[in-house]
Amino acid sequence: MGTLGKAIYTVGFWIRESGQALDRLGLRLQGNYYCREELSRHRTIMNIFNKAPVVDKDAFVAPCASVIGDVQVGRGSSIWYGCVLRGDVNSISVGSRTNIQDNSLVHVAKSNVSGKVLPTIIGDNVTVGHSAVLHGCTVEDEAFVGMGATLLDGVVVEKHAMVAAGALVRQDTRIPTGEVWGGNPAKFLRKLTNEEIKFISKSATNYVNLAQIHAAENAKSFEEIEFEKSLRKKFAHRDEEYDSMLGVVRETPPELILPDNILPNKEAKASQK
């Protein structure tokens, strides 16, 4: 960084410090109300060395997740609350419409004992369950990694393969297409059914839709959040059956209605009534 670069960096630093000082003053002026503001001081996207994450504009990264260094996140993918993707000594690639669920950890290895480079590559339409650990491995398109599973260096999970919840997959293991592996250490359990293969794709779609809702919620201002709280409180104790007996019709405010893609059976249930 040259002299001009250092000067610009210093000016930027002091502007940010001044902003934080003003923010602290504002919190004091707000008194007891400041704690209601659902804001995070956490750095969600962070560069390391000369490498910065590249996150598609249509991807969702939760406010308390950490995406660090040489990481790419594709269109429609979602990185959920508490996740850490750390691409420091190697790269992490996450495809499109993939979901990495809450508290999962994705890291890399510079190389294994034989010198093989081990980035972490996660394909399209992949579901990674809560609290999973992926380290220097490859998960191909439309594969499924269950909650709490651990994939060690060099593991390859092929397309339409499934790692059961809590499994420990040892180094350099390859899980073939259409198979379920589980246990510690993980071993072949059985073949996937056609319904389970369809479920993998459906799970990815469900999380794309759900991520859109969370992204919209996280983008709301303090005033919008407070307004919707008051609406929910107002409509919390309504009894539709009792209202129907009285001939009263109450319309739910549009702010409280979830889209059909989040509640796919809503129309079916309405028609049954």
Salt bridges, closest charged atoms under 4 A:
ASP23 OD2 - ARG41 NH2 2.72
GLU38 OE2 - LYS229 NZ 3.94
ASP58 OD2 - LYS57 NZ 3.50
ASP58 OD2 - ARG75 NH1 2.70
ASP88 OD2 - ARG86 NH1 2.59
ASP88 OD1 - HIS107 NE2 2.95
ASP102 OD1 - HIS130 ND1 3.10
GLU142 OE1 - HIS160 NE2 2.76
ASP153 OD1 - HIS135 ND1 2.56
GLU158 OE2 - ARG174 NH1 2.88
GLU179 OE2 - LYS191 NZ 3.62
GLU196 OE2 - ARG190 NH2 2.66
GLU217 OE2 - LYS220 NZ 2.57
GLU226 OE2 - LYS229 NZ 3.49
GLU228 OE2 - LYS220 NZ 2.70
GLU228 OE1 - ARG232 NH1 3.71
GLU240 OE2 - ARG238 NH2 3.75
ASP243 OD2 - ARG250 NE 2.67
ASP260 OD1 - LYS266 NZ 3.13
